[in-house]
């Protein structure tokens, strides 16, 4: 065998080892079952088994498709009054009709449509006021809606970077506007959708401590920042409001390709995502088990956080319906344990309040 052939054989053998290692890691993650009995395979309906939500009110954003639709459907199945939030009344009303069709014959779900464009703080403000005008209590708020991986930087109606504006600032304003209602309705829970992508935030502490919540743009780096916000927001909300009966949770649904989340993604985004995955090296293999998770499985963790998670898990980050670690993955000591860094969380909260206030003052 010549030298070139030997090199090629060595490369192929190395690739084979990597693929095998990826497969083994994927199988291990896929077969993981937590102490609570829930796992990668659990569905939203399975998690909600035995729960009666009669007399409870749940608000779900992005409830017209994907994970939000499934969460709203399961809540309605369990007897909750579900406020179905979408970008328009037409979309919310259509979602309600589809949920009604999906439920067992004879079901009489109680659902209310609500329009809210999370990329516009003015729209969020109107939605919060419209909800309060309903004079309803609020026991569960699931901040599910989001966008992902815009190929180019875009801005919201308020001039902020669109991914952070939609995934964080819109939900921040909606949640904080309704916290007084949730306190009055306590016990209550806020569930914020994060992602395993938060691990790829390029410089997480600098981002969280910035005065604009914006770093140099990249499709996936910026998306990772926007998902990191959910984890820090949930923790700080929990610290501030748990004594008043409102708990905060952040969750990762897993990788579910057939939702509307990636509707803005294109070739440039795909290339950027491959670069991010390459940067993650062996940690990428932990994602193998997440590929192809179904919508009912993806919605399971947010339903678990709302209905089954013990209070001891409040403020923490959940995936596969179980608590997962955050913080250890950040490389520098300066970025370690961000979840437990109270000054960083407080600065992030104050900046979020400031950005919302600035936008509303311009309306």
MIZA-872134 format. One record per atom (N, C-alpha, C): x, y, z; residue in three letters. Coordinates in steps of 0.02 Angstrom, whole numbers, padded with zeros to 5 digits, always signed. Layout:
<pts>
XYZALA...
</pts>
This chain:
<pts>
+00043-00060+00000UNK+00000+00000+00000UNK+00045+00062+00000UNK+00030+00109-00045UNK+00071+00169-00047UNK+00054+00215+00011UNK+00093+00268+00017UNK+00084+00315+00073UNK+00016+00347+00072UNK-00007+00367+00012UNK-00073+00400+00006UNK-00129+00353+00028UNK-00122+00289+00010UNK-00173+00241+00031UNK-00173+00231+00106UNK-00114+00231+00136UNK-00110+00223+00208UNK-00142+00282+00244UNK-00129+00342+00218UNK-00159+00402+00249UNK-00235+00399+00243UNK-00259+00380+00183UNK-00331+00375+00172UNK-00363+00324+00218UNK-00331+00267+00226UNK-00357+00214+00270UNK-00359+00240+00343UNK-00307+00276+00362UNK-00306+00303+00430UNK-00362+00353+00441UNK-00374+00396+00391UNK-00427+00446+00397UNK-00495+00412+00402UNK-00506+00362+00360UNK-00570+00326+00361UNK-00580+00290+00428UNK-00527+00262+00455UNK-00532+00228+00520UNK-00549+00277+00575UNK-00518+00337+00572UNK-00531+00388+00621UNK-00604+00411+00617UNK-00629+00422+00555UNK-00698+00443+00546UNK-00745+00388+00573UNK-00727+00325+00559UNK-00768+00270+00584UNK-00773+00269+00659UNK-00718+00283+00693UNK-00718+00286+00767UNK-00762+00342+00792UNK-00758+00399+00758UNK-00799+00456+00778UNK-00873+00440+00771UNK-00892+00410+00714UNK-00961+00392+00702UNK-00985+00342+00754UNK-00943+00292+00769UNK-00962+00242+00819UNK-00971+00274+00887UNK-00925+00319+00905UNK-00930+00353+00969UNK-00994+00395+00972UNK-01008+00428+00916UNK-01069+00469+00913UNK-01131+00425+00923UNK-01131+00367+00891UNK-01187+00321+00897UNK-01195+00298+00969UNK-01141+00279+01002UNK-01145+00255+01071UNK-01169+00310+01118UNK-01143+00371+01108UNK-01166+00426+01149UNK-01240+00441+01138UNK-01259+00438+01075UNK-01329+00450+01058UNK-01376+00399+01090UNK-01357+00336+01086UNK-01398+00284+01116UNK-01403+00293+01191UNK-01347+00311+01223UNK-01348+00321+01296UNK-01396+00377+01315UNK-01394+00432+01277UNK-01439+00488+01292UNK-01511+00470+01277UNK-01521+00435+01221UNK-01589+00417+01201UNK-01621+00372+01254UNK-01583+00327+01284UNK-01610+00279+01331UNK-01610+00305+01403UNK-01589+00366+01413UNK-01588+00395+01480UNK-01659+00402+01508UNK-01668+00380+01570UNK-01731+00390+01606UNK-01714+00419+01673UNK-01746+00475+01691UNK-01731+00509+01754UNK-01762+00474+01813UNK-01744+00497+01873UNK-01771+00468+01934UNK-01846+00476+01939UNK-01873+00527+01904UNK-01945+00538+01906UNK-01984+00493+01858UNK-01947+00452+01820UNK-01980+00406+01774UNK-01991+00434+01704UNK-01976+00497+01694UNK-01985+00528+01628UNK-01919+00529+01590UNK-01924+00535+01524UNK-01864+00528+01483UNK-01872+00563+01417UNK-01824+00550+01373UNK-01824+00574+01304UNK-01888+00552+01268UNK-01915+00493+01286UNK-01972+00465+01252UNK-02039+00491+01277UNK-02042+00522+01336UNK-02105+00543+01366UNK-02140+00594+01321UNK-02206+00590+01318UNK-02245+00638+01279UNK-02282+00685+01327UNK-02307+00740+01299UNK-02343+00789+01340UNK-02404+00757+01373UNK-02440+00716+01337UNK-02499+00684+01366UNK-02480+00636+01422UNK-02426+00599+01413UNK-02404+00553+01465UNK-02385+00591+01528UNK-02351+00647+01519UNK-02329+00686+01577UNK-02390+00715+01614UNK-02442+00733+01577UNK-02501+00764+01607UNK-02550+00713+01637UNK-02534+00650+01630UNK-02579+00598+01654UNK-02594+00607+01729UNK-02657+00603+01746UNK-02678+00609+01816UNK-02689+00679+01840UNK-02677+00729+01798UNK-02686+00799+01818UNK-02754+00825+01795UNK-02789+00858+01840UNK-02852+00891+01823UNK-02841+00966+01826UNK-02846+01000+01769UNK-02833+01072+01766UNK-02898+01113+01768UNK-02953+01082+01786UNK-03016+01118+01791UNK-03009+01178+01838UNK-03034+01235+01817UNK-03029+01295+01858UNK-02964+01332+01850UNK-02918+01305+01811UNK-02853+01338+01801UNK-02853+01374+01733UNK-02813+01428+01730UNK-02806+01466+01668UNK-02733+01462+01646UNK-02722+01444+01583UNK-02655+01438+01555UNK-02650+01480+01492UNK-02596+01518+01487UNK-02583+01559+01427UNK-02522+01529+01393UNK-02528+01516+01328UNK-02474+01485+01289UNK-02459+01528+01228UNK-02398+01553+01222UNK-02381+01591+01162UNK-02358+01544+01106UNK-02367+01566+01045UNK-02350+01524+00988UNK-02392+01461+00986UNK-02456+01467+01007UNK-02499+01409+01016UNK-02533+01387+00951UNK-02518+01420+00897UNK-02551+01402+00833UNK-02513+01348+00795UNK-02455+01327+00819UNK-02418+01275+00783UNK-02368+01242+00830UNK-02342+01184+00807UNK-02286+01152+00841UNK-02296+01137+00915UNK-02245+01151+00954UNK-02245+01135+01025UNK-02299+01174+01062UNK-02309+01237+01043UNK-02360+01277+01077UNK-02429+01249+01066UNK-02443+01227+01005UNK-02508+01197+00989UNK-02519+01134+01031UNK-02468+01091+01034UNK-02474+01029+01073UNK-02483+01043+01147UNK-02447+01092+01173UNK-02454+01110+01244UNK-02525+01137+01258UNK-02549+01181+01215UNK-02617+01208+01223UNK-02668+01152+01218UNK-02657+01106+01172UNK-02704+01050+01163UNK-02708+01006+01226UNK-02650+00991+01254UNK-02649+00948+01314UNK-02680+00985+01373UNK-02667+01049+01380UNK-02698+01088+01433UNK-02774+01088+01426UNK-02798+01097+01364UNK-02871+01096+01352UNK-02899+01028+01367UNK-02864+00975+01348UNK-02885+00906+01361UNK-02893+00894+01436UNK-02850+00928+01475UNK-02851+00919+01547UNK-02899+00967+01583UNK-02936+01006+01544UNK-02989+01046+01574UNK-02972+01118+01589UNK-02913+01142+01569UNK-02894+01212+01582UNK-02931+01259+01535UNK-02939+01320+01558UNK-02959+01375+01512UNK-02894+01398+01480UNK-02887+01387+01415UNK-02824+01401+01381UNK-02830+01465+01340UNK-02786+01512+01353UNK-02780+01572+01313UNK-02730+01557+01258UNK-02754+01552+01198UNK-02714+01532+01140UNK-02686+01595+01107UNK-02620+01604+01112UNK-02588+01665+01088UNK-02553+01651+01022UNK-02567+01693+00973UNK-02534+01690+00907UNK-02525+01761+00883UNK-02492+01768+00826UNK-02477+01836+00801UNK-02539+01873+00778UNK-02593+01838+00764UNK-02656+01870+00745UNK-02714+01832+00774UNK-02771+01865+00780UNK-02831+01832+00804UNK-02851+01776+00757UNK-02842+01787+00692UNK-02859+01736+00643UNK-02820+01672+00655UNK-02754+01678+00667UNK-02712+01619+00680UNK-02732+01585+00746UNK-02746+01625+00797UNK-02766+01597+00861UNK-02833+01562+00856UNK-02880+01592+00820UNK-02946+01562+00812UNK-02942+01497+00773UNK-02900+01496+00721UNK-02891+01435+00682UNK-02861+01380+00726UNK-02814+01398+00769UNK-02783+01348+00813UNK-02836+01319+00860UNK-02879+01361+00886UNK-02932+01337+00931UNK-02978+01287+00895UNK-02995+01303+00832UNK-03037+01257+00794UNK-03003+01190+00784UNK-02938+01191+00771UNK-02901+01128+00761UNK-02894+01089+00826UNK-02885+01124+00882UNK-02881+01090+00947UNK-02948+01057+00962UNK-03002+01094+00951UNK-03068+01066+00964UNK-03080+01001+00924UNK-03057+01001+00861UNK-03065+00942+00819UNK-03024+00883+00844UNK-02967+00898+00876UNK-02922+00845+00897UNK-02943+00812+00963UNK-02987+00843+01000UNK-03006+00817+01066UNK-03060+00764+01059UNK-03067+00721+01110UNK-03118+00668+01107UNK-03188+00697+01098UNK-03230+00658+01065UNK-03299+00679+01054UNK-03333+00694+01121UNK-03370+00748+01122UNK-03405+00767+01183UNK-03366+00816+01227UNK-03303+00827+01209UNK-03262+00875+01248UNK-03289+00946+01238UNK-03286+00984+01290UNK-03308+01054+01286UNK-03252+01100+01311UNK-03200+01107+01270UNK-03143+01147+01292UNK-03161+01221+01298UNK-03127+01254+01344UNK-03136+01325+01356UNK-03073+01360+01332UNK-03076+01395+01276UNK-03017+01427+01247UNK-03033+01497+01224UNK-02984+01541+01231UNK-02991+01611+01212UNK-02933+01631+01167UNK-02947+01660+01109UNK-02892+01683+01065UNK-02864+01750+01089UNK-02799+01759+01079UNK-02767+01823+01096UNK-02712+01837+01046UNK-02714+01897+01017UNK-02663+01917+00968UNK-02604+01949+01003UNK-02543+01927+00984UNK-02483+01957+01013UNK-02424+01944+00966UNK-02396+01997+00939UNK-02336+01992+00899UNK-02277+02007+00945UNK-02241+01956+00964UNK-02188+01963+01013UNK-02129+02005+00989UNK-02125+02018+00924UNK-02071+02060+00898UNK-02087+02134+00904UNK-02147+02150+00928UNK-02168+02219+00937UNK-02190+02229+01009UNK-02153+02269+01046UNK-02171+02280+01117UNK-02237+02316+01124UNK-02255+02356+01074UNK-02321+02387+01075UNK-02376+02335+01070UNK-02367+02286+01027UNK-02415+02231+01021UNK-02419+02191+01085UNK-02361+02178+01116UNK-02359+02141+01179UNK-02397+02180+01233UNK-02386+02245+01235UNK-02420+02287+01284UNK-02496+02283+01276UNK-02519+02285+01214UNK-02591+02280+01200UNK-02617+02212+01220UNK-02578+02160+01207UNK-02599+02092+01225UNK-02606+02084+01300UNK-02558+02110+01338UNK-02560+02106+01411UNK-02622+02142+01438UNK-02637+02200+01410UNK-02696+02238+01432UNK-02760+02202+01412UNK-02760+02170+01352UNK-02818+02133+01330UNK-02831+02073+01375UNK-02776+02040+01396UNK-02786+01984+01442UNK-02815+02008+01508UNK-02788+02062+01535UNK-02813+02087+01598UNK-02886+02108+01594UNK-02907+02131+01535UNK-02977+02151+01526UNK-03024+02091+01530UNK-02997+02031+01521UNK-03038+01971+01526UNK-03057+01955+01599UNK-03021+01986+01646UNK-03033+01977+01717UNK-03025+01903+01738UNK-02976+01870+01708UNK-02962+01800+01724UNK-02903+01795+01772UNK-02901+01742+01812UNK-02838+01727+01847UNK-02788+01700+01797UNK-02727+01689+01818UNK-02677+01659+01774UNK-02632+01614+01815UNK-02635+01550+01801UNK-02598+01500+01840UNK-02536+01474+01804UNK-02538+01474+01737UNK-02482+01448+01698UNK-02471+01494+01638UNK-02409+01516+01630UNK-02390+01553+01570UNK-02331+01517+01538UNK-02343+01491+01478UNK-02290+01455+01442UNK-02266+01499+01384UNK-02205+01525+01392UNK-02175+01569+01341UNK-02141+01524+01289UNK-02181+01501+01242UNK-02159+01451+01195UNK-02136+01478+01128UNK-02165+01533+01105UNK-02152+01558+01038UNK-02079+01579+01029UNK-02056+01577+00966UNK-01988+01599+00953UNK-01970+01595+00880UNK-01913+01626+00863UNK-01885+01621+00796UNK-01813+01599+00803UNK-01784+01576+00747UNK-01718+01544+00752UNK-01677+01555+00688UNK-01614+01572+00698UNK-01565+01568+00645UNK-01578+01612+00584UNK-01594+01675+00594UNK-01602+01719+00537UNK-01536+01726+00500UNK-01534+01715+00435UNK-01470+01718+00398UNK-01434+01784+00405UNK-01472+01839+00406UNK-01444+01906+00412UNK-01475+01941+00472UNK-01439+01988+00501UNK-01466+02026+00556UNK-01527+02065+00533UNK-01580+02062+00572UNK-01641+02099+00558UNK-01662+02134+00623UNK-01705+02184+00618UNK-01726+02221+00677UNK-01801+02213+00689UNK-01819+02220+00751UNK-01889+02217+00771UNK-01924+02283+00756UNK-01988+02286+00770UNK-02025+02349+00761UNK-01996+02404+00804UNK-01961+02386+00857UNK-01933+02435+00903UNK-01860+02449+00891UNK-01832+02419+00838UNK-01762+02432+00820UNK-01711+02388+00854UNK-01733+02336+00890UNK-01687+02290+00922UNK-01674+02229+00877UNK-01618+02196+00888UNK-01603+02135+00850UNK-01662+02087+00858UNK-01683+02057+00802UNK-01749+02024+00800UNK-01753+01960+00842UNK-01699+01920+00843UNK-01703+01858+00882UNK-01709+01871+00957UNK-01667+01915+00983UNK-01670+01931+01054UNK-01735+01968+01070UNK-01757+02012+01024UNK-01819+02049+01035UNK-01878+02003+01040UNK-01882+01954+00995UNK-01939+01908+00994UNK-01935+01855+01048UNK-01878+01823+01053UNK-01871+01767+01100UNK-01866+01789+01172UNK-01839+01849+01184UNK-01832+01872+01253UNK-01873+01934+01271UNK-01860+01990+01238UNK-01891+02053+01261UNK-01968+02050+01257UNK-01995+02021+01204UNK-02067+02015+01200UNK-02096+01974+01257UNK-02065+01917+01270UNK-02089+01876+01326UNK-02076+01908+01393UNK-02019+01942+01399UNK-02004+01977+01462UNK-02059+02027+01479UNK-02079+02066+01429UNK-02131+02117+01441UNK-02198+02084+01455UNK-02214+02031+01419UNK-02278+01997+01431UNK-02280+01967+01501UNK-02228+01932+01519UNK-02226+01900+01585UNK-02228+01951+01641UNK-02185+02001+01638UNK-02182+02050+01692UNK-02246+02091+01697UNK-02280+02101+01640UNK-02343+02138+01641UNK-02399+02098+01675UNK-02392+02032+01674UNK-02445+01989+01702UNK-02426+01958+01770UNK-02368+01977+01796UNK-02346+01947+01860UNK-02393+01965+01917UNK-02422+02025+01916UNK-02468+02043+01970UNK-02530+01998+01969UNK-02553+01982+01909UNK-02609+01936+01902UNK-02590+01866+01927UNK-02530+01845+01912UNK-02507+01779+01933UNK-02498+01775+02008UNK-02473+01829+02037UNK-02465+01831+02110UNK-02534+01825+02143UNK-02583+01861+02115UNK-02651+01858+02142UNK-02683+01789+02131UNK-02657+01751+02082UNK-02685+01685+02066UNK-02645+01629+02097UNK-02592+01644+02133UNK-02544+01594+02157UNK-02578+01537+02194UNK-02548+01476+02186UNK-02484+01461+02155UNK-02488+01464+02078UNK-02434+01490+02048UNK-02431+01498+01976UNK-02361+01482+01951UNK-02356+01468+01886UNK-02290+01451+01857UNK-02280+01484+01790UNK-02218+01506+01778UNK-02197+01531+01714UNK-02146+01482+01686UNK-02157+01460+01624UNK-02112+01413+01591UNK-02084+01448+01529UNK-02018+01454+01526UNK-01984+01489+01471UNK-01946+01439+01429UNK-01957+01442+01364UNK-01924+01395+01318UNK-01853+01417+01304UNK-01805+01373+01320UNK-01736+01384+01303UNK-01716+01334+01249UNK-01654+01313+01248UNK-01630+01266+01198UNK-01560+01242+01218UNK-01541+01182+01194UNK-01472+01161+01204UNK-01424+01209+01168UNK-01450+01249+01122UNK-01408+01297+01086UNK-01378+01349+01133UNK-01405+01358+01193UNK-01377+01408+01238UNK-01304+01394+01253UNK-01283+01330+01247UNK-01214+01312+01261UNK-01165+01344+01212UNK-01192+01366+01154UNK-01149+01395+01103UNK-01147+01471+01105UNK-01174+01501+01157UNK-01171+01574+01163UNK-01097+01594+01163UNK-01076+01638+01117UNK-01004+01652+01107UNK-00968+01681+01168UNK-00999+01729+01202UNK-00969+01761+01260UNK-01026+01778+01308UNK-01053+01727+01342UNK-01116+01735+01378UNK-01118+01789+01431UNK-01064+01795+01470UNK-01066+01845+01523UNK-01065+01916+01495UNK-01024+01927+01444UNK-01022+01993+01413UNK-01090+02011+01385UNK-01123+01963+01353UNK-01190+01975+01326UNK-01239+01994+01382UNK-01240+01955+01435UNK-01288+01967+01489UNK-01276+02033+01526UNK-01213+02055+01527UNK-01197+02117+01562UNK-01196+02178+01515UNK-01210+02167+01451UNK-01209+02223+01404UNK-01268+02269+01416UNK-01263+02330+01392UNK-01317+02379+01400UNK-01369+02374+01345UNK-01356+02332+01294UNK-01402+02327+01237UNK-01426+02256+01225UNK-01399+02208+01260UNK-01413+02137+01248UNK-01402+02120+01174UNK-01347+02145+01149UNK-01329+02128+01080UNK-01254+02123+01073UNK-01233+02070+01038UNK-01163+02058+01022UNK-01156+02058+00946UNK-01095+02055+00919UNK-01088+02049+00846UNK-01131+01993+00819UNK-01167+02005+00766UNK-01218+01958+00743UNK-01189+01896+00708UNK-01219+01840+00725UNK-01211+01778+00687UNK-01276+01740+00696UNK-01299+01704+00645UNK-01364+01671+00650UNK-01373+01628+00712UNK-01323+01585+00726UNK-01330+01539+00781UNK-01302+01565+00846UNK-01250+01607+00843UNK-01225+01637+00904UNK-01277+01682+00936UNK-01311+01720+00896UNK-01363+01765+00921UNK-01423+01725+00945UNK-01440+01672+00909UNK-01494+01629+00932UNK-01476+01599+01000UNK-01414+01577+01007UNK-01391+01549+01071UNK-01398+01600+01127UNK-01379+01662+01114UNK-01388+01715+01164UNK-01461+01721+01183UNK-01506+01720+01134UNK-01577+01730+01148UNK-01606+01672+01189UNK-01576+01613+01182UNK-01600+01556+01222UNK-01568+01554+01291UNK-01508+01582+01297UNK-01477+01590+01363UNK-01520+01636+01406UNK-01550+01686+01376UNK-01591+01734+01414UNK-01647+01698+01451UNK-01677+01647+01420UNK-01732+01611+01452UNK-01711+01579+01517UNK-01650+01552+01518UNK-01625+01518+01578UNK-01612+01568+01634UNK-01581+01624+01617UNK-01565+01674+01668UNK-01628+01710+01691UNK-01674+01725+01645UNK-01737+01757+01662UNK-01777+01713+01710UNK-01782+01648+01695UNK-01821+01603+01737UNK-01792+01600+01808UNK-01726+01597+01813UNK-01694+01593+01878UNK-01706+01657+01918UNK-01697+01715+01886UNK-01706+01778+01922UNK-01779+01789+01940UNK-01824+01772+01895UNK-01896+01777+01910UNK-01913+01734+01971UNK-01886+01674+01972UNK-01900+01628+02027UNK-01874+01656+02093UNK-01814+01685+02092UNK-01785+01713+02153UNK-01827+01772+02178UNK-01854+01811+02133UNK-01892+01871+02152UNK-01964+01855+02173UNK-01993+01802+02145UNK-02065+01792+02154UNK-02085+01727+02187UNK-02038+01683+02202UNK-02058+01619+02232UNK-02091+01629+02300UNK-02071+01680+02337UNK-02102+01693+02402UNK-02173+01718+02395UNK-02190+01740+02333UNK-02259+01763+02319UNK-02300+01711+02283UNK-02271+01651+02276UNK-02309+01596+02247UNK-02303+01587+02172UNK-02256+01623+02140UNK-02246+01616+02068UNK-02176+01585+02056UNK-02175+01528+02024UNK-02113+01493+02010UNK-02093+01501+01937UNK-02028+01502+01924UNK-02003+01508+01856UNK-01962+01446+01837UNK-01971+01423+01775UNK-01934+01366+01749UNK-01909+01382+01679UNK-01851+01356+01661UNK-01828+01358+01591UNK-01820+01287+01567UNK-01837+01276+01504UNK-01835+01207+01478UNK-01806+01206+01407UNK-01779+01148+01389UNK-01758+01135+01320UNK-01803+01081+01292UNK-01833+01093+01234UNK-01879+01043+01206UNK-01843+00988+01167UNK-01779+00999+01150UNK-01745+00954+01104UNK-01749+00980+01033UNK-01720+00943+00988UNK-01718+00964+00918UNK-01776+00934+00880UNK-01824+00976+00863UNK-01883+00954+00826UNK-01883+00992+00761UNK-01868+00958+00706UNK-01858+00992+00643UNK-01923+01015+00611UNK-01978+00979+00622UNK-02039+00995+00585UNK-02085+01041+00625UNK-02059+01098+00645UNK-02100+01152+00673UNK-02085+01214+00631UNK-02119+01269+00648UNK-02109+01332+00612UNK-02050+01372+00639UNK-02016+01346+00690UNK-01962+01384+00721UNK-01908+01403+00672UNK-01891+01359+00626UNK-01836+01371+00580UNK-01858+01401+00514UNK-01916+01434+00513UNK-01944+01457+00449UNK-01901+01510+00415UNK-01857+01544+00453UNK-01815+01595+00423UNK-01747+01569+00402UNK-01733+01506+00418UNK-01666+01479+00405UNK-01655+01466+00331UNK-01593+01473+00308UNK-01576+01460+00239UNK-01507+01429+00235UNK-01478+01430+00176UNK-01413+01398+00166UNK-01360+01429+00210UNK-01359+01496+00215UNK-01308+01528+00257UNK-01315+01506+00329UNK-01377+01499+00352UNK-01388+01477+00420UNK-01364+01406+00430UNK-01376+01363+00380UNK-01353+01294+00385UNK-01277+01291+00390UNK-01243+01331+00349UNK-01170+01332+00351UNK-01146+01357+00420UNK-01179+01410+00444UNK-01160+01437+00510UNK-01172+01385+00565UNK-01226+01347+00559UNK-01240+01297+00611UNK-01188+01242+00610UNK-01165+01222+00551UNK-01113+01171+00547UNK-01048+01196+00578UNK-01034+01261+00570UNK-00974+01290+00600UNK-00980+01288+00676UNK-01039+01303+00702UNK-01050+01302+00774UNK-01041+01230+00800UNK-01070+01182+00764UNK-01065+01112+00785UNK-00992+01089+00784UNK-00955+01111+00734UNK-00884+01093+00730UNK-00846+01121+00790UNK-00864+01182+00810UNK-00832+01213+00867UNK-00846+01174+00932UNK-00905+01141+00934UNK-00923+01105+00995UNK-00885+01039+01001UNK-00855+01015+00946UNK-00816+00953+00944UNK-00856+00895+00974UNK-00828+00860+01021UNK-00859+00798+01044UNK-00926+00810+01078UNK-00939+00871+01104UNK-01003+00884+01136UNK-01061+00880+01086UNK-01045+00886+01022UNK-01096+00880+00971UNK-01130+00812+00975UNK-01093+00762+00995UNK-01120+00694+00993UNK-01178+00685+01043UNK-01180+00728+01093UNK-01236+00724+01139UNK-01301+00744+01106UNK-01297+00774+01047UNK-01357+00796+01012UNK-01385+00741+00968UNK-01347+00688+00957UNK-01370+00635+00913UNK-01437+00607+00935UNK-01443+00597+01001UNK-01505+00567+01027UNK-01565+00612+01020UNK-01553+00676+01008UNK-01608+00724+01005UNK-01638+00730+00935UNK-01603+00704+00885UNK-01626+00712+00817UNK-01692+00676+00807UNK-01740+00711+00776UNK-01803+00679+00761UNK-01851+00673+00818UNK-01841+00707+00873UNK-01889+00704+00928UNK-01956+00731+00902UNK-02010+00697+00919UNK-02076+00716+00893UNK-02103+00777+00931UNK-02153+00809+00902UNK-02184+00866+00935UNK-02214+00847+01003UNK-02251+00792+01009UNK-02276+00772+01076UNK-02219+00760+01126UNK-02163+00732+01102UNK-02105+00723+01147UNK-02073+00790+01163UNK-02068+00835+01113UNK-02038+00900+01124UNK-02077+00942+01173UNK-02143+00935+01173UNK-02186+00974+01218UNK-02188+00946+01288UNK-02161+00887+01298UNK-02167+00854+01362UNK-02134+00893+01419UNK-02075+00920+01406UNK-02038+00953+01461UNK-02072+01016+01484UNK-02102+01055+01438UNK-02136+01116+01461UNK-02200+01098+01498UNK-02233+01044+01478UNK-02292+01021+01515UNK-02271+00995+01584UNK-02215+00959+01586UNK-02188+00935+01650UNK-02173+00993+01697UNK-02140+01045+01671UNK-02123+01103+01713UNK-02185+01137+01740UNK-02237+01140+01698UNK-02299+01173+01720UNK-02338+01132+01770UNK-02340+01066+01760UNK-02388+01025+01798UNK-02357+00977+01849UNK-02296+00955+01838UNK-02270+00901+01880UNK-02205+00916+01917UNK-02166+00963+01893UNK-02100+00975+01925UNK-02109+00997+01997UNK-02071+00968+02044UNK-02075+00990+02113UNK-02047+01061+02121UNK-02066+01095+02174UNK-02042+01163+02185UNK-01966+01167+02190UNK-01935+01113+02210UNK-01862+01112+02216UNK-01828+01119+02149UNK-01864+01107+02094UNK-01835+01114+02027UNK-01848+01182+01997UNK-01885+01224+02032UNK-01899+01292+02007UNK-01835+01332+02002UNK-01829+01372+01949UNK-01769+01411+01937UNK-01714+01374+01901UNK-01725+01310+01890UNK-01673+01269+01858UNK-01690+01258+01784UNK-01644+01225+01751UNK-01649+01212+01679UNK-01665+01139+01668UNK-01719+01125+01632UNK-01744+01058+01623UNK-01740+01036+01550UNK-01724+00973+01540UNK-01726+00942+01474UNK-01743+00869+01485UNK-01779+00839+01438UNK-01802+00769+01444UNK-01840+00760+01510UNK-01876+00813+01531UNK-01918+00812+01591UNK-01876+00801+01655UNK-01813+00820+01653UNK-01770+00813+01711UNK-01722+00872+01714UNK-01697+00887+01774UNK-01650+00943+01784UNK-01585+00927+01748UNK-01559+00977+01713UNK-01495+00971+01678UNK-01447+01025+01704UNK-01383+01014+01697UNK-01334+01062+01721UNK-01327+01120+01672UNK-01311+01178+01699UNK-01292+01236+01658UNK-01235+01270+01693UNK-01189+01296+01656UNK-01134+01334+01686UNK-01068+01298+01677UNK-01067+01233+01688UNK-01004+01196+01684UNK-00976+01196+01614UNK-01020+01208+01563UNK-00996+01204+01494UNK-00958+01266+01472UNK-00963+01321+01511UNK-00928+01382+01489UNK-00854+01376+01505UNK-00813+01395+01457UNK-00742+01378+01460UNK-00704+01418+01513UNK-00717+01483+01519UNK-00677+01523+01565UNK-00710+01528+01633UNK-00670+01536+01684UNK-00695+01543+01752UNK-00740+01604+01757UNK-00725+01654+01718UNK-00765+01716+01720UNK-00838+01702+01701UNK-00849+01651+01659UNK-00917+01636+01637UNK-00949+01578+01675UNK-00913+01548+01720UNK-00939+01490+01755UNK-00996+01508+01801UNK-01043+01462+01807UNK-01099+01467+01853UNK-01139+01532+01845UNK-01153+01550+01784UNK-01193+01610+01772UNK-01262+01605+01804UNK-01289+01546+01807UNK-01355+01537+01835UNK-01357+01559+01908UNK-01302+01551+01944UNK-01299+01567+02015UNK-01269+01636+02028UNK-01254+01674+01976UNK-01222+01739+01985UNK-01275+01793+01991UNK-01293+01811+02053UNK-01348+01858+02065UNK-01335+01927+02034UNK-01274+01956+02039UNK-01263+02022+02008UNK-01273+02021+01932UNK-01250+01968+01899UNK-01259+01963+01826UNK-01334+01958+01810UNK-01370+01917+01847UNK-01443+01910+01836UNK-01479+01976+01847UNK-01460+02012+01899UNK-01492+02076+01914UNK-01479+02128+01860UNK-01417+02129+01835UNK-01400+02176+01781UNK-01439+02159+01718UNK-01444+02096+01702UNK-01482+02073+01644UNK-01556+02093+01650UNK-01585+02084+01708UNK-01656+02103+01720UNK-01665+02178+01711UNK-01620+02216+01741UNK-01625+02290+01737UNK-01618+02314+01665UNK-01572+02283+01627UNK-01564+02302+01557UNK-01626+02285+01517UNK-01655+02228+01530UNK-01717+02208+01496UNK-01772+02258+01510UNK-01779+02278+01573UNK-01829+02329+01591UNK-01816+02395+01554UNK-01753+02414+01551UNK-01735+02477+01519UNK-01752+02476+01445UNK-01735+02421+01411UNK-01748+02417+01339UNK-01822+02417+01324UNK-01861+02383+01365UNK-01934+02384+01356UNK-01961+02455+01366UNK-01939+02487+01419UNK-01963+02555+01435UNK-01945+02603+01379UNK-01884+02599+01353UNK-01863+02643+01298UNK-01908+02634+01238UNK-01925+02573+01221UNK-01967+02560+01163UNK-02038+02586+01173UNK-02065+02576+01232UNK-02134+02597+01245UNK-02140+02673+01247UNK-02086+02706+01269UNK-02088+02779+01272UNK-02091+02811+01203UNK-02070+02774+01152UNK-02070+02800+01084UNK-02136+02791+01048UNK-02181+02752+01078UNK-02245+02738+01046UNK-02293+02797+01051UNK
</pts>
